[in-house]
Amino acid sequence: MKQSKQCPKCGSHDIRCFVNDGFLDSSTKGIAVGATIFSNVSVERYICCGCGYTEQWVSPGDIQKLKQSSKAKPVNQ
């Protein structure tokens, strides 16, 4: 939805985006990759107002932080 501006599930173009800095209340904060809130990674949430489908995106610059975090476990392939 981020790139296409269209919901992959229902085809709606009524998409809303919530972006945070990782320091908001506990229900909308970013991903904790360290011991303090200052190490949180920002998350962009895209929500389809047609069907409720959601996507979450982390900025490319924060992906390395996630990879280095002991909290992020690799998924076995």
C-alpha positions, 0 to 999 in steps of 0.5 A: 500500500505504501508504494501502490497507494492501493489496498492489495486485499480489496483494491480500495484507494482510501488509505491512511498512514500513521507515522510516529517517532517511537516515543508516543503512548504504548499502543502506538510506539515504535519497535523497541530494539534496545533497553531505553525508549531512545533506541526505538525504531519508528514505524509507519502504519498504513491502514485501508479504510475499505477493509481494515487491512494494515501494513507496517514499514520501518525506514531503510535506515533503521533496518540495521538497528533491527538486525543488530538488536538482540530482541529481533530473532531471525526466522529460520528458513 
